Structures are given as C-alpha cells and as structure tokens.
Amino acid sequence: MTVPPDLRTFQSDLIPRLRTLLGEIQPSALLESSENPLYPPSKEHPEFLLAVGKASKGMAEALAEKRSIPPDRVLVILPSGYPSPERYGWRTGNHPDPGEDSLNAAEAALDFVGNIPPGGVLLFALSGGTSSLLCKPARGISLAQKKNLIGLLMRKGAPIHILNTVRTHLSLIKGGELLRNFRGQHVHTVLLSDVPCQSAGIVGSGPTVFCQRDGKKTLSILEEWLDPEDIPDCVRQHLETLPPLSPPPLSREPLHVLGDSGVVLKKAAEVLSFSGHRIHRLTHCLSGESRVQGERIGDHIRDIADRKPGNHLFLASGECTVTLGKTHGRGGRALELGIACGLSLKNYKTIVGALATDGMDGNSGYSGVLLESALFRQKEMEKKGLRCLETHDTASFVHEEEIGLSFGPSGTNLNDLLFVYLFPSTEALPT
C-alpha cells in the first residue's frame, strides 16, 4: 500500500493496521505461528491447565482447545475488570497493585497445582501482570508492607528485574514456590514475555522457575534504591535470616516462549509498513526512562532525516520506566515515550505513535498515543507537552488534544511499541 496523500488520512488509516497488529500477537495466533511447537499431549498423563496474567483468557482458550483439555481441568486467573472466559473456571486478582483478591487467587492457584494427581501434567500459561495477580507474602510480612515497598521502588524508577527480585524474595509463591507441593509427572510453562532481552524466567516473578534466594544481596539492592526508613524492620529481618532453599519439584524445566518484544518488532514491520518506506528496526530491548528514550530516538531520527531524505519507518519495542516526582497525575510509559519523541521531532514531518500492547498504558485509560509532531511547533503547545512530561500528567494532555489510542484490554501483553513515520519535508523549517 502506498502512502496516503495527507497526514490526517494517514493517521486514520493506521488505526485498523494497529488492530491487525494486536490480532497478530494474540495468544492463539502466536501458538499457530510458533516456530517452536509444543510437545504432543500424552494420553497416559492428563494435562491440567493453569493460566495467569493479562493474556490468561486467550492463552487458556487457545491451549485448551488445541490440546483438548476439558473445562474441569482448567483454571484462569486474570485482572479484575478483564473479560472472563465462558467455558472455564476463573478467579480475579488485583492489578497493577496486589490486594485481597490477589491473596485469594494465590491460594486458588496453589490448591489447583497441589491437587494434580501423581500422573498428571501441569501446563502453566504465564503472561505479564502475574506478579500482582498472585500474591502470598513471606511469613511476618503483611500485604500492605510488601505492596508499599514495591510501590516505592516503582516510583523510584526501578527496572523490572529489580522489582521481580524483591518480589520473589518476599514471596511464598514466586521463584518456583508455586510447585512446592506439586505431585504430578511433568511441568510445562508456556509464556508471553514482557521482560525485553532478559531471562524469560523472571516473567511474573517465575512462579514455576526456581530462584535461589540471597537475602543479604537483595537487602543491599533495597538499600541502594530506598532510604533506610523506607525498609520495614520485618523485611530487614526476613532478608538477613533467609536461608538457601532446595528447588521445588520440576522447577528447573525448560520454558516455552510464544512471544516477546522481538516478535512485536517483527510483526510491526510486516503490518505497519507502507510501500516506499525504508524500515529501521532500532531495538527490541528498549529500556530506561521513557522520556529520555523518546528524546534519544528522536535525535537518531533527526540525524537520519538530515542525511538520508525520504520515507522511513522507525520501530522500537521494549519496556521503559517512569520515575514519578512528588507531583503526578495520570499517564503511562507509552504516552511519555511517544510525546517525548514527538517533541524532539517537532520541526520534521513525522507521525509518532506509541502503543502498550496489553491495551492499558499505566493509569492513563489509553492504549497509547498517535500524533503529528508538527503539533509541537507552536511555542504554547511545546510548553504544554513539556509540562505534561514534567508533571507526569500525560493523559490529560492526550485527552485535551484528542491524540489517544483506545483499544481497551487487548488480550495479549508483549511490551510497548514505538513507531515513527518520517516523510520528506516540503517546508523550510529551522533545525
């Protein structure tokens, strides 16, 4: 398809393409297109399917249908408010912060796994959001204390591997502990990874993946990120006295990754490309502060624009972070990434988009942002854009300017995508 004649038409043409992209990375589509097919089911060893995470409904439905697993051997745990499966038993947990439902969901998951008979096989379908949906704090630590500690780390901008290390060390279900009372024959973990360019074993804090505890090291990590008074005494005592653990049964089995940020980049190149555009796959390991990364990618695109005029499509996927200040409103990683990139490209003819593939970007109420960077050429609009980044209130700006993407919960979860279309400029703009 060739480029539409004007940018407004171009933007509207992108919406169905983005829907198509989300369809291409649904669990059912990924299961069919996987280059690494699952092991064949065994008649001698009945399968029991536990699916947890933002994509749990789609994963459960696709796997249960493909492998003929009856409904009474399936349990789905998903965030409150997400569409629930019609044929299978389900429970809700709290997300993005754990709550009472998360405690109950953890007990339900442990009971489900513990009741699998000796000859049975656990098929564990895992996706992002599981860390919050399944919560069973270590003895002596309350849910409120753990929740507050993780919240402080998130506001400080701690990356996902730090968050999941702390979560695992303060948990009785993460880091392989879901399998502590498992009596079955095999465990097969099938997952959608939302941790770009890191071990898939940390997705959801690895409920079926053994992680040896190192309490003292984890305490030193907390001390690097937080003030001493922010670390409760019970957490200190727990980490200082945490003994090494023996691996639960079958908690060192290989993982089957259906999709990750690399898949998003590949699918985006296929679905979002137009005839005549040169495609640049910048990275599928995008990380760091959203605003900083958006500016850096904008700098790179400006350099390309000045040296190689023409039609270009730039793609980057991964998961950035947002370090909140004392004042903040509503927003998300993708919104900050897209707006920061758009500001950096204000004097170029570009369409900038950022999409959270789970359909829910932070607490913004949006799935992402789609804008023409020329929006920021007026000084007042540039100031508003910068102000919304400084106050972390990007949702208000997106709403006011009507530049939001709204798809709702997508049924999948493979990190965030930044896409930028660069066109030859016919205007004499200062650089």
N, C-alpha and C positions, 0 to 999 in steps of 0.2 A: 504494500500500500504506500502511495506517495504522501508527502506532507500536505495537509490541508492548507488552503490559501491564507488563512489568518489564524492568529494565535488563540483567539477565543474559541473558534471552531475546533482547533487542535486540542484544546483542553477538554472540551466536551466529548471529543472522540476518544480521549484517554480513559474515561470512566468505564465503559464496557470492557476495555482491554485490562484494566485493573481487576475487574470482576473475573475475567477469564483467568488472569494470573492466580488469583486466590483459589479458583477452581482447580488449576493445575497442581497446586500444592496441598490439596485436601488429602487426608489420610488414604482414602480409597484410591485416588489417582496415583499417589506415591507407591502404594502397595502393588498396583498393577505395573507400574513402570520401573520398579526397583531392579537394578542390575545384580542385586544380591538376594535371590529369592529365599524365603523362609524354608526351614526344614519341613519335610512332609509330615502330616499328622499320623499318629500311630493308633491303631485300633486297640492295642493292648494297654495303652496308657491314656486314659481320658484327659482332655485338656480343660482347665479351669482358667477363665479369663478375668483378670482384674485390670481395669483401665482407669488411670488417674491423670488429671491435668485439664488444661483448657481445651485440648483436642480429644478428650477421652470419649466423647459420644461418637464422633466419626471413626476413631480408631476401633472402638468396640464393635460398632456396626459392621465395619469393613472386615475385621478379623473374624468375628463370629460367623458371618455369612460365608466367607471364603473357606473357613475350616469346619463349618457345620457344628459349631459349639452350641448346645441347647441353652435357652434363656436361664434355666435354673443353675447354670454353672458360670454365670456372668455377673459381675458387679462393676458398676460405673460410678466414679466419684468425680464430680465436676463443680465449678464455681456456682455459688448461688446466683440465680437470675439467668443462667445459660439454658438454652433449650435442652430438655431431658429426653432420653431415649424412650420409645414407646414399648419395646419388647423386652427390655432388660431391667433388672433391679438397679436402682441408683440411689446415691446419697449426695448431699451437697456439703462442701466445705467453704470456708471463708477465703476470700481473695480480694485485694492483694495482701491484706493482713490476716493472720490466723485468728480464729475466735472459737467460741464454744462448738460450732459446727465442725471445725477442723479437728477438735479433740474427739468428737463422736465419730467422725469419718476415719480417723486413725484407728480407733478401736474396731470399727467395722472391717477395715482392711486387714488388721491383724487376725481377727476372728475368721475371715474368709480364707486367708492363707493357712492358718493353723488347722482348719477343718478339712483341708485337701487330703484325701486318703494316701496311704503309702505308695500306691501305684500311679497316682495322678501326676499331671504336669501343670505347672503354673506358667501361663502365658501372661506376662506383665506388660501392658501397653502404657508407656510413660510419655508425658509431654510437659511443657513448661507450666508453671503455676503449682506444681505438686508440693513444693516446699511449704507453701502456705496452706494448701488443702489438707495435708496430713500433718498433724502436729501432736506430738507426745513428748513434752519436756522431760528432761532428766529429773530424777528424784531430788526434791529440795528446791527446785526452781519452778516458779509459777509461770503460767502462760503470759501474764502481764509483764513479768520481768524479762522474759525472753523476747516478747514482742517489742518492748521498749528498746531493748539492746539492738535488735536488728534494725529497728526504725532509725535509731541514731546513726548506725553505720550507713544506712541508705542515704540519709540526709547529708552525710559527710562525703558521699560520692564513692563509697567502697565498691569495687567491681564484684561481679557475680561470684567469682571463685572464692573471694574473701567471705562474702555473705554465706555461701554454702558450707565453707569450712567451719564457721562458727555455728551455724545451724546444726550441722552433723554432730559436733562435739557436745551440744546441749540437748541431744535428742535420744529417744528410745525407739525410734522407728527409721531414722535416716542412716546412711552409711552402712547399708546391709542389714540393719536390725529388723526390717520387715520379715526377714526369713529366719529369725531366731528360733521360732517354734515350727518351722516347715518340716513336714514328714514325707513329702512326695518324692517322685523319682527324678524329675528334671525341673529346671527353671530357665525360661527363655524370655529375655527382656527385649522388647521392640520399642523403639523410641523415635520421637521427633526432637532434635536437639535445638535448644535455644541458647547454647553457650558457644559462640563462634570461636573456632580454632583452638578449642580446649578439649580435654578428655570428655567424651560423652558420659563417662561415669559420674560426673558431677551434676548432670541434669536432674532437677528435682531433689538435689542433695542425695542422690543414689540410694533409694530405699532397698534395692536388691544388689547393690555393689559394695562390697566390703571396703571400709576405710579404716585403717589403723589409727587409733586416737593418739594424739600427742598434746595433752592438756597444757603443758608449760609453754609449748610453742604457740598454741592458739591464744593463750593469755597474753603473750608478748605481742601478738598481732593486734589484739584488742587495745593494748596499751599504746600501740603506735597510732591508732586511729581515734581513740577516745580519751577524754580527760579521766583521771583516776576516780573521781567521784561518780562517773557515769557507769562504772562497772560494779554491780551489786556484790556484796560480800559472799553471798551464796554461790555466785558464778565463779568468783575467785577460788573459793574453797573447792568447788567441784573440779575445776580445771587443774588445780595444784595437786589434787589427790587422785586424778583419773588414771586407773590402771590400764595397761595394754589389754586388748580384747582378743579372744580367739575368733576366727571368722565363722559366721553362721553357715549352716549347710548351703552349699551351692552358690555362695555369694561372690564367687570369682569366675563365673561363667562369661563367655563372650557376649557382647552386646550387638544387637542388630539395629543399625541406624537407617531409618527410612528416608529421612530428610534433614538438612541443616542449612546454614546460611549459604553454603556453596551451591546447593540446589536452587535456592531462591535466585541467586545471581544468574545461574544458567537458564532458568525458566523465564526470568525477566528479559534476558537478552533475546529470547525467542518470541515472547509475546508483545513486548513494548517497542520493538524495533520497527522503523519505517524505512522504506526504500530510499536510498541515498544518504542515510545516516551512517557514519562510521561509529562503531560500538567500542567503548572503552570500559572494560571490566576492571575497575580500580582496585577493589579488595572485597573479600568476603569475611575479613577479620576486623571490621570496623569496631573500634572501642575507644574509650576515653570520654571526655566531657563533650556532650552533644554540640554545644555552641562552638567550641574550639574546632571540632572535627568538621562541622559545617563550613567554617571560615577557611580551614586548610584545603578542603576540597574545592571551594570557590577559588582560592588562589591558584590551584593547579589548573582549573578550567580556564581561568583568565590567561594563563601562560599559553595554553593550547590555542585559545581563540586568537591571540596576538600572532602566533607563529604559523598556525595552520587553519586559515579561514575555511569555513564550510559547515556542513550539517554534521553534528556529533551527538551521540547519546552516551552519557556517563552513568555508570552504575556502581553502587557500593552497598554492601549488606553487612550486618553485624548487630551489635547491641552497645549503644553508648550509655552514659550515665548522666545524671543531672544532680549537681551538688546544690542543695537548696540553701538559701540565706535565711535571715530572720523573717523576711517578708516574702511571701509567695502566695500565689493564687492557684488556678487550675491550669494544667498543662501536661506535657509528656515529652519523652525523649525525641520522638519523631517530629513533633511540632517544632521543638527548639532546633533540631538538626536542619529541617527544611527552611525555616525562617532565617537562621544564621547564614546558610548557603545563599539564599535569595538576596540578602543584604549585601553579601560580598560580590554579587554579580549584578548589582543594580544598573550599571552602565553597559550591560551586554544584553543581547536579545536572547533570553532563555526562558524556558518553562522549568520550574523546580518542583519536584514532588518528593514527599517522604511518607512512607506507609508502614504502620505497625501491622505485621501480617496476622496477628491474632484479632485484629479489628478494633482493639481497645487501647488507645495510647494514653498510658498513665491514668490520671483522673480527669482528663480533658473532655470526655464524652465524644471525642472524634477518633477516627481511624488513622488520620494523618492530615496532610496539608498539600494543596496544589495551587501554585501561584505563578504569576508572571513577574520576573524580577524587576521589571520596569516600575512595578508598584512602589518601589522604594526610592525612585529618582527625586520625588518631591521631598524637600527637607523635612516637612512635618511628618510625612509617612515614615521616613527613615528614623526620625526620633521616636515615633510610636513603636516601630519594630524593635529598636534597640531597648526601649523601656520595657517592653513585654518580656524580653530575654533577661534583663537585669532583675526584674521582679518575679520571674518565673510564672507569669500570668499569660501564657501564650494563647490559651483557649479563648479568653475574652477578645483578644486581637483577631483571632481567626474567625470568631463569630461575627464581629463587627464588619470585617472586610469580606465575609462570605467566601472564604477560601478553604474551608474544611472538607475533608473526605469523611463520609459517614457510611460505613458498611455494617456496623454492629459486629457482635462476636462472629468470627469467620469460621470457626470450627477447626482451625489449624493454628500453628504457632512456630514460626521459623525465623524469629528475629525481625529486624527492621530493614527497610529498603529505601535508599536514596536514589532518585533518578533525575537527571538533568539533561534537557534537550537544548543544545546550543545551535543557533541559526546565524547565518551571516547578517551582520547589521548593516542596514542601509542608511543609518543615521550617523552624523558626526558627533560622537559623544566623547567627553573627556574621560581619560582612564585614570 
